Amino acid sequence: MKTKIALITGASRGIGRNAALKIAEKGLDIIITYNNRKEEAETVVKQIKMKGRHAVAYQLNTKDFKSFDQFVKDVTSYLQQHRGSPAIDYLINNAGTALNSLISQTTEDQIDDIIDIHFKGMFLLTQKMLPYLNDGGGIVNISSGLARIALPSSSVYGSIKAAVEMMTRYMAKELGNRKIKANVVAPGAVETDFGDGRIRDDKELNKIIASRIALGRVGIPDDIGGVIAFLCTEEARWINGQRIEVAGGMCL
């Protein structure tokens, strides 16, 4: 049986990096993308290869929609050459950026960036990859606990992630005839350099957030990646159209 393969965007660091490594541990080969952290992406590729799986990295800016056709061509040509088929089995839409801004201070450009990166880019990349996504495969879209919990300065980010969650349900509905599953993983507060590392580096903020989490601490990437990886396995074959919040019991 041919080894399955997953494409995960934004996997040079943080949750994306951890998910790529965890998926590789499930026995899948990996394609990762990065925006501008080429060296870090190459390190992730090396780490995946050390686990005995194949991996390759491509540059991709998920708000540069005009680059998607060439990206898809490059990836599918590579797969055809090295695997005999241009298809993938799983698409994980993880790439993103943060926005911490009050409604009264948020600019139109900031709104456009979040919509383009987290929603429009996710939608268009998925659309372009659909012809190459094997029947019976899966899509995992990354949302956020902020789609459920309203906190100041997260209005645009949380609202667009809520849109991602609704779109995932539509994907599950429309792609069901191909036996393709579509699910959401919604991380809670996680210590990474995402959002300039605020949760990781601001000890007082970290402490305040931890006090709102039932398990008493802020998350780390290793808390999240395994859940994403699980959705890329046969054991998750009957999970579809679902939102899985991985947040330690935040704001219950």
Secondary structure, DSSP 8 states (H G I E B T S, - for coil): ----EEEESS-SSHHHHHHHHHHHHTT-EEEEEESS-HHHHHHHHHHHHHTT--EEEEE--TT-GGGHHHHHHHHHHHHHHHHS---EEEEEE---------GGG--HHHHHHHIIIIIIHHHHHHHHHGGGEEEEEEEEEE--GGGTS--TT-HHHHHHHHHHHHHHHHHHHHHGGGT-EEEEEEE-SB-SSGGGGHHHH-HHHHHHHHTTBTTSS-B-HHHHHHHHHHTTSGGGTT--S-EEEESSSBT-
